Amino acid sequence: MTITNSDINTTPSLRQMAKPQSQPYLLPAPEIQHDFSQTARLPSVSECATHLQLLNAIVRLKFAVDKWSQTKNLPEGQAWKHFCDTAVAKFLKWSENVDASKQTIPIPSLDVLMVWHSFMLNPKDYMRYANRVLQGRLGGKGIDWQQLNMKLDAIDEDMPDYLASLSDTTQLSNQQELSRVCPGGFDMVAAIQRQLKYSEKMYNAKYLKSRFADDILTNAIDRYEKFFSLIAENPGVGIAPTQDIDLVWHTHQLWPKSYVAYSRQRTNGRFVNHNDNLDDDTLEESGINGETLFFERFGTPYRICLS
């Protein structure tokens, strides 16, 4: 997402910079599930829709930080990098102190949630951190979609506070480098950047503005089940998901206990990792594998029009 000079003809207030240009997308009627056990269940349509809302909020946050940065004449990307570094430091502190004794974990602020979200989408690394550093204290719990759904309206209202926190810091160019790497060597800021690219794709796709949103997400969940069948039947073969399947896969991973249980149930005990850091050649080969295997197995195209 690029921002032109025409976007900042005057110096806007923090609240104006954080305000989205249009109303966020409409959610389907709430039917978010309450089964937080280890049952290997699939994500629901509303959970996927709420996830899309979260991605939209992250993109709007990035836009607001970039716009603020331009008003301060900072080098491109400097404010966002500092914001992410600070968010990682806040996440590390939050994860070590959050109350995980109840059935669900309280939804943190959007900056911390952004880090948690991108970390869980690297499940092998996240589980290593959760088990070794946090000693399993989070118990495989992830994002409580019902709780997040209720907080969505407040997310945009809180964005000026994030920008104000940037204003309150000393000169960014003189800031000491904050920790961006968690114990174990996983680069959280790099993970945020990788997921931001996907978030921007989903933001621009505007699935939830479509009158067929419910059908798109219902079909995506069905295709995700079939995608997992291909993984189970073709061990050792790289299969890249399509954009809609990837949304469901991501949503599933954001409740780690359920995802691990489902993965092992469907693949005879194997854990299917999600690697979001593959090179272009590997992605291309894996995409071709997906197209070939999906059509051979199910007789329908792998890549479909979602408009």
N, C-alpha and C positions, 0 to 999 in steps of 0.2 A: 504494500500500500504506500503510495507516494503522496506527499503533501506539497502543493505549489504555493508560491508567494501570495497568490490571490486568496488563499485561505486565511491569511492573517493581515488583512488590510489595516486593521486597527488592533490594538492590544486588548484582547477580551479578558473578562474576569475568569477566575479559576472555574467557577460554576459553568460559565458559557463554554469554556474549552472542554469540559467533561460531558456536556450535554450531547446526546446522540442527535444526528440530523433527522432521524425519523423514529417513530415509536418501535420498540423491540417487537419481535415477532410474536404472534399469538400462539399460546400453548394449547394443545388438545385438552379436553376436560380431564382434570386430575384423576389418575387411576394408578398412582404410584404405589408399588407393593410395599408391604410391611414385613415381609419375611426376611429377617436378618440372620437366619441360621446358616449353616454350611451347605444347605441345599443347593445343588448345582443348577440353579435356575437361569433363564435368559433375562436380559434387560427387557423392560416394557417399552411401549411406544412413548409414554410420557417421560420415562427416564431418559430416553434418547433425545426427546425434545428439550428437556431441561438441560441436558448436556450441551445441546446446540446454543441455548441461551447463555450458558457459561462461556462458550467459545466467543460468542458475539461480545460479551462484556469484556473479555480479555483484549479483543481487537480494539474496542472503543477506548480501553485504558491505554493501550499502546499509542493510539492516535492522539489522545489527550496529552500524554507525556511528550510526544514529538512536537506537538503544536506549542506546548509550553516552552520547550527547548528553543524553538525558533524565535519566540519573543525575547529570549535571553541571549540570542546570537551565539549559542553554544555550538561546537562542532557536531556534525550529524552523528547521531547514535550515542553520543556521550551521556546524555541524561538518561536514556533508556538503559544503558549498560549499568550506570550507577543505581538506577531504580531496581534492576534485577539483582545486582549484588546485595543491595540492602534487603530485598525480599528474601533472598536465600538465607541471610543471617537471621532474619526474623523467623523463617520456617524452621531452621535448626533449633532455635530456642523454643518455638511453639511445640514442635514434635516431642521434645524432651519433657515438656511441662503440661501438655494438654491433659484434661481429665478424660481418661479412656475407660473409666469404671462402669459407665452406663452402656445401654444397648447400642447407642450411636455416638459418634464424635461430634462435638459442636462445630459448625461451619466457621472457619476462620475468616479473617479479612481477605479481600479479593487478591491482594498481592501475595499473601501466604498461600491462599488456595491455588493460585496460578502455579506456584512452585510445586506444591503437593500433587497437583494434577499432572504436570509434566513428569514428575518423578515416578508416579505410579504407572505411567505408560512405558516405563522401562522396568517391567515387573521383576526380572531377575536381580537387577541392582537394587531395586526398592526393597525386595524381601530380604536381601542381605543386610541392608541398613536396618530394617525393622526388627530383624531377628538378632543381629549381632550387637548393634549399637543401642537400640531401644529395648532389647531383651524380650521381644515379642509382646510388649506392653499394649500395642494397638490392637492385638488380637485379630489381625486380618481385616479390620474394619476400614471402610473407605468413605466416600461421599454419601451422606444421607440426602437422597434426592428430594424427598418430601420437604425436609428442612430448607434445602437450597431453593426449592421452588417458592417457598414462602418468603425468602429473602431477596428474590430477584428484583423486585420493585425498588428496593433500597440500595441496590448496588450502584446505580448511576448517581444517586444522591450522595453516596460516600466518596465518589471520585475526586471532588475538590479537595478532600482531606489528604488524598495521596499526593496531589500536586502541591498542596501547602507544605507537606513534609519535605518535598524537594526544595521549596523556597526557603525552608528553615535551615537547610544544611549550609555548611561553609562552601566556598568555591569548589565546584565539582572537580575542576582540573587539579586541585591540590589535595583531594581526598585520598587517604591511604587506601590501597586495594583491600576490599573486604573479602572474606572467605567465600569463594564460589564453588568450592569442592567439598563434598561431604566426606566424613570418615569412610575410607574404602576407595577413594579416588574418583568418584563419579562427579562429572562436571555438570552441576545443576543449571547453570546459566546457559550452557550450550544446549541442554535439553529444552529449556524454555524457548530458545530461538528456533529449534527444530519444530516444536509443536506450534509455534506462532505461525509458521508457514502453512501448516494444515488448517489452523484456525481461520486464517485469512481466506483460504479456499472455501471453507464452509460458510463463512460470513458472506462471501460474494455469491455463493450458490443460492442463498435465500430459500432454503427448503421449506421453512415454516411459513413463508409468505404464499406458498403454493396452495391452491384449493385442494390439491391432492396430497397434502402433507401427511395425513394419517395413512393413506395407502402407500406412500413412499417409504415411510418408516416401518410399517407392517411388513412390506415386501423385503425391506433391508434385513429385518430380523430373520425372516425365512431364508434369505440368501446367506446370511451369516452361519446358520445351522448347516447349510450345504457346504459352505466354505470349510467348516470344521470337519465335515465328513471327508473332504478331499485331503486335508492335513492328516487325518487318521489313517486313510487308505494309502497315502503316499509318503511314508516316513523318509526323511532325508531330502525331499524335493522342495525347493523354495517356491512358495506360492504367494504372490503379492495380492492383497485385497483391493477391491475397487473402492471408490470413495464412500459409497453408502455402506458397504460391508465394514469398512474401516471404522466408521462412526459407531456401529454397534459393538465392534471388537473393543474399541477404546472405552465405550461406556461400561462394558463388562469388566474390564480391568480395573475400573475405578471403585469396585468393591472386591478387593483381592481375594478374600476367603471364598467367595462364590465363584470367581473366575478360576482359581486353582482347582476347586472341586469339579467344576465343569470340564476343564481341560483334561484332568486325569480320568474322569468318567468316560469321556468321548474317545480317548486315545489309548485306552488300556494301561493307564497308570503313568503316562508321560506328561510332563509339563511343557506346554507350548509357550515359549518366550516370544515377546514382541520386541523386535529390534527396529527402532526408528532411525537408525544411522547407517543404512546400507548405501553403497555407491550406486551410481546411475546404471552401470552395466548389470549389476546384480538385480536391481529393481526391474530393468527391462526384461531380463531373462525370466524372472519370477512372474512378471505380468503375463508373458507369453505362456508360461506353464499353466497359470490360472485359466486363461482363455481356452486353452486346449483341453485341459482336464475337466473343466466345468461343462463344456459343451458335450464332450464324450460321455460324461456321467449322467447329466440331467437333460440334455437335448435342448437347452435354451442358451442364449447368448450370455456371456459373463459381463460384458460392458453394455449397459442399457442407458437410455435417455431418462433423466429424472426430472424433467421440467413439467 
